[in-house]
Amino acid sequence: MIKHIPLKHGWYYFYRIHQTKTNELTTNGLSKLKEYIEFVAENCPNEYFSIGPRSSSLKFKLNNVKLHSIEGHEISKLAKQGYKNSTTAHNDVEMFLLENDDKTIAVEVPLWIKSNELSCFKELFKSKDPLTGHIDVLRVEDGKIWIWDYKPNAKDEKFATTQTFFYAYMLSKRTNIPIENFRCGYFDQHIAYVFKPQLEMIPQISLLQKFIKPSIL
């Protein structure tokens, strides 16, 4: 039911897919997401993950993010049930969601974009190497694709919106699913923060009027 794919991306990440729920994506109109989830399990460009910037390390803020805080959000309640101790919290929460939450499709999902997939790439990331990342929790809620990142002290986070926004941007590029179909959030056992990603949030948006053609897997 759950497929495990170890990925040596600097250190080991364990990409896990709930195959039954992934198969249901076809009937939910999300066949492109299913294709990517399955494609990257076999064809992840592992070399990208050891040379370039990571989305989790970005230290700049986005423009005009309308961030909403929700105490006692469903995902926080689930995280509280899955939490065991601080040492293994990430793995424990992710596995609990994957095994027990009907909306969680996969965890530690690998992503990337190349420098030609964002017009101000080099200015933003100070690099020409691919931007990479791993989505902690990928959920499908009410027909939207939700990018979630588990943050043990969510209220203290300064750049989690930037991190999760670029996860959404990368997954949009990899799947050719418009970013309007995504939602982003980060959470702990007590509170969740959510927002709708929009291209206008990227700094220097005036440089982004020319987009390349949609990516191909």
C-alpha positions as CSV (number, residue, x, y, z in Angstrom):
1,M,0.0,0.0,0.0
2,I,2.9,2.4,0.9
3,K,5.8,2.5,-1.5
4,H,9.2,3.6,0.1
5,I,11.9,5.2,-2.1
6,P,15.1,6.2,-0.3
7,L,16.8,9.2,-1.9
8,K,20.4,10.2,-1.1
9,H,20.1,14.0,-1.5
10,G,22.9,15.2,0.7
11,W,21.4,12.9,3.4
12,Y,18.7,10.3,3.1
13,Y,15.2,11.3,2.4
14,F,12.4,8.7,2.4
15,Y,10.0,9.5,-0.3
16,R,6.8,7.6,0.4
17,I,3.7,7.1,-1.7
18,H,0.3,5.8,-0.6
19,Q,-0.4,3.8,-3.8
20,T,-4.1,3.3,-3.2
21,K,-4.8,7.0,-2.7
22,T,-2.5,7.9,-5.6
23,N,-4.4,5.7,-8.0
24,E,-7.6,7.5,-7.0
25,L,-6.1,10.8,-8.4
26,T,-7.1,9.7,-11.9
27,T,-10.8,9.7,-11.0
28,N,-10.4,13.1,-9.2
29,G,-9.1,14.8,-12.3
30,L,-5.5,14.9,-11.1
31,S,-3.9,12.4,-13.5
32,K,-1.0,14.8,-14.1
33,L,-0.2,14.8,-10.4
34,K,-0.4,11.0,-10.3
35,E,2.0,10.8,-13.3
36,Y,4.5,13.0,-11.6
37,I,4.4,11.1,-8.3
38,E,5.0,7.9,-10.1
39,F,7.6,9.3,-12.6
40,V,9.8,10.8,-9.9
41,A,9.9,7.6,-7.9
42,E,11.8,6.0,-10.8
43,N,13.4,8.9,-12.5
44,C,14.4,11.5,-9.9
45,P,17.4,13.6,-11.1
46,N,19.4,12.9,-7.9
47,E,22.4,14.9,-9.1
48,Y,20.4,18.2,-8.9
49,F,20.0,17.8,-5.1
50,S,23.7,18.0,-4.2
51,I,24.7,21.1,-6.2
52,G,22.2,23.9,-5.9
53,P,20.1,26.0,-3.5
54,R,17.3,24.4,-1.4
55,S,13.9,25.9,-0.9
56,S,14.1,25.2,2.8
57,S,17.2,27.5,3.0
58,L,15.7,30.6,1.3
59,K,15.9,33.7,3.5
60,F,13.8,36.3,1.7
61,K,10.1,37.2,2.0
62,L,7.4,37.2,-0.6
63,N,5.3,40.1,-1.7
64,N,1.8,40.6,-0.2
65,V,1.1,37.2,1.3
66,K,-2.3,36.9,2.9
67,L,-1.4,34.4,5.6
68,H,-4.2,33.0,7.7
69,S,-3.6,31.3,11.1
70,I,-5.9,28.5,12.2
71,E,-5.7,27.0,15.7
72,G,-6.8,23.4,15.9
73,H,-6.7,22.8,12.2
74,E,-7.4,19.3,11.1
75,I,-3.8,18.7,10.1
76,S,-2.6,20.0,13.5
77,K,-4.9,17.6,15.3
78,L,-3.5,14.7,13.2
79,A,0.0,15.8,13.9
80,K,-0.7,15.8,17.6
81,Q,-1.9,12.2,17.4
82,G,1.2,11.2,15.4
83,Y,3.8,13.0,17.4
84,K,6.0,10.8,19.7
85,N,9.1,12.8,20.5
86,S,11.1,15.7,19.1
87,T,13.9,13.5,17.8
88,T,11.7,11.6,15.4
89,A,8.8,14.1,15.0
90,H,9.1,14.7,11.3
91,N,9.1,11.0,10.4
92,D,6.4,10.1,12.9
93,V,4.0,12.9,11.9
94,E,4.5,12.2,8.2
95,M,4.0,8.5,8.5
96,F,0.9,8.9,10.7
97,L,-0.7,11.2,8.1
98,L,0.2,8.9,5.3
99,E,-1.3,5.9,7.0
100,N,-4.3,7.5,8.7
101,D,-5.3,10.6,6.8
102,D,-7.5,10.0,3.7
103,K,-6.2,13.3,2.1
104,T,-2.4,12.6,2.4
105,I,-1.1,11.2,-0.8
106,A,2.7,11.2,-0.4
107,V,5.5,12.6,1.9
108,E,9.0,13.9,1.2
109,V,8.1,14.5,-2.5
110,P,11.2,15.6,-4.4
111,L,11.0,18.7,-6.6
112,W,13.2,21.0,-8.7
113,I,13.3,23.8,-11.2
114,K,16.1,24.8,-13.5
115,S,17.4,28.4,-14.0
116,N,15.5,28.8,-17.3
117,E,12.1,28.1,-15.6
118,L,12.1,31.4,-13.7
119,S,13.2,34.7,-15.3
120,C,14.8,36.1,-12.1
121,F,16.2,32.8,-11.0
122,K,19.8,33.9,-10.6
123,E,18.9,37.1,-8.9
124,L,16.7,35.4,-6.3
125,F,18.8,32.3,-5.6
126,K,22.3,33.5,-6.3
127,S,23.0,30.4,-8.3
128,K,22.6,28.9,-11.8
129,D,22.2,25.4,-10.4
130,P,18.7,23.9,-9.9
131,L,16.5,24.9,-7.0
132,T,15.4,21.7,-5.2
133,G,13.2,20.7,-2.3
134,H,11.1,18.0,-0.7
135,I,7.4,18.5,0.3
136,D,6.9,17.2,3.8
137,V,3.2,16.3,3.2
138,L,1.3,16.4,-0.1
139,R,-2.5,16.4,0.4
140,V,-5.6,16.7,-1.9
141,E,-8.3,18.7,-0.2
142,D,-11.6,19.8,-2.0
143,G,-10.0,19.3,-5.4
144,K,-7.0,21.5,-4.5
145,I,-3.4,20.3,-4.2
146,W,-2.1,21.3,-0.8
147,I,1.6,21.7,0.0
148,W,2.2,21.3,3.7
149,D,5.5,21.6,5.7
150,Y,5.7,20.4,9.3
151,K,7.4,23.0,11.5
152,P,7.7,22.1,15.2
153,N,7.4,25.7,16.3
154,A,5.3,27.1,13.5
155,K,4.5,30.4,15.1
156,D,8.2,31.3,15.1
157,E,8.8,30.7,11.4
158,K,9.9,33.7,9.3
159,F,10.4,32.2,5.8
160,A,8.1,29.1,5.7
161,T,5.8,30.9,3.3
162,T,8.7,31.4,0.9
163,Q,9.7,27.7,1.2
164,T,6.2,26.3,0.6
165,F,5.4,28.8,-2.2
166,F,8.4,27.6,-4.2
167,Y,7.4,24.0,-3.5
168,A,4.1,24.9,-5.2
169,Y,5.8,26.7,-8.0
170,M,8.1,23.7,-8.6
171,L,5.3,21.2,-8.5
172,S,3.3,23.4,-10.9
173,K,6.2,23.4,-13.3
174,R,6.8,19.7,-13.1
175,T,3.2,18.7,-13.6
176,N,1.9,21.6,-15.8
177,I,-0.9,22.1,-13.3
178,P,-1.7,25.9,-12.9
179,I,-0.5,27.4,-9.7
180,E,-4.1,28.5,-9.1
181,N,-4.9,24.9,-8.2
182,F,-2.5,24.8,-5.3
183,R,-2.6,25.9,-1.7
184,C,0.2,26.2,0.8
185,G,0.6,25.8,4.5
186,Y,2.9,24.9,7.4
187,F,1.9,23.6,10.8
188,D,2.7,22.0,14.1
189,Q,0.5,20.2,16.7
190,H,-1.3,23.4,17.7
191,I,-1.6,25.8,14.8
192,A,-1.5,25.9,11.0
193,Y,-0.8,28.8,8.7
194,V,-2.3,28.8,5.2
195,F,-2.2,30.9,2.0
196,K,-3.0,30.9,-1.7
197,P,0.1,31.0,-3.8
198,Q,0.2,33.6,-6.6
199,L,2.9,34.5,-9.0
200,E,2.7,38.1,-8.0
201,M,4.2,37.2,-4.7
202,I,7.6,36.5,-6.2
203,P,10.0,39.5,-5.7
204,Q,10.8,41.3,-8.9
205,I,7.6,40.1,-10.5
206,S,8.1,42.6,-13.3
207,L,10.9,40.4,-14.6
208,L,8.6,37.4,-14.9
209,Q,6.4,38.5,-17.7
210,K,8.1,36.1,-20.0
211,F,7.5,32.5,-19.0
212,I,8.9,29.5,-20.8
213,K,6.7,26.8,-22.3
214,P,5.3,24.3,-19.8
215,S,7.9,21.7,-18.6
216,I,7.8,18.1,-19.8
217,L,8.5,15.3,-17.3
